[in-house]
Amino acid sequence: MNKEQKIPVHVAIIMDGNGRWAKKRALPRTAGHAQGARTVEQILEDADHMGIRYLTVYAFSTENWSRPDSEVKALMNLLRTYMKTSLQKCARNNVRIRVIGDKSKLDKDLQIAIADLERDTASNTGIGFQIAINYGARDELARSVRSIAQKIRSGELDPEAVTEEMISDTLDTAGIPDPDLLIRTGGEQRISNFLLWQTAYSELYFCDVAWPDFNRKELEKAVDAYNHRERRYGGLMQ
């Protein structure tokens, strides 16, 4: 990788293509999700080595509950396993973990595992790793609006005092810089209710590679594409 390239501070990834990857190999969809989980671990390590400071991945959306019960159960069990095995790896690699999304809808044991993992990695100073579980950007924004509305109703906040910064501070990603680069694997070209507020000025990168086959070379290609973009934030090109 070119050492002169600018590395994005925050990269977000929609990890698509697990099911199609498995189908292509005559494997159950759960095998694709299992391989996808292994890819997450490797890409987190690669991102850290490249100098990326925050990595956010879309693991389970609010819409994913509509999938077959067997697949949802398998995904939740995969998350349970990941939470149990992650602590030692995160401690060893100095990773901070935050789970974003409505965690209240998850089983109690998974909520406890997430809370333990967040607490035990909070003081780590390495890459910040955000995992979106039961996450939907519209749901996140609705929760933000309700939080602000409650403060207005109680007289704690003047409606005229509401700012963009205040809204950002009530989102699940409060305190984390907005993504510089959003990657979607698997060939689809949409953002599927992911980080709608936060990606207002993110560079978007779509690739045909299914998530289980995504690797450091593909991540470097995405960062290279990012380096060829002119980020103007609504201003004129210089």
Secondary structure, DSSP 8 states (H G I E B T S, - for coil): --TTS---SEEEEE---HHHHHHHTT--HHHHHHHHHHHHHHHHHHHHHHT--EEEEEEEEGGGGGS-HHHHHHHHHHHHHHHHHHHHHHHHHT-EEEEES-GGGS-HHHHHHHHHHHHHHTT--S-EEEEEEEE-HHHHHHHHHHHHHHHHHTTSS-GGG--HHHHHHTSTTTTS---SEEEE-TT----TTSSTTTTTT-EEEE-SS-GGG--HHHHHHHHHHHHTS---TTS---
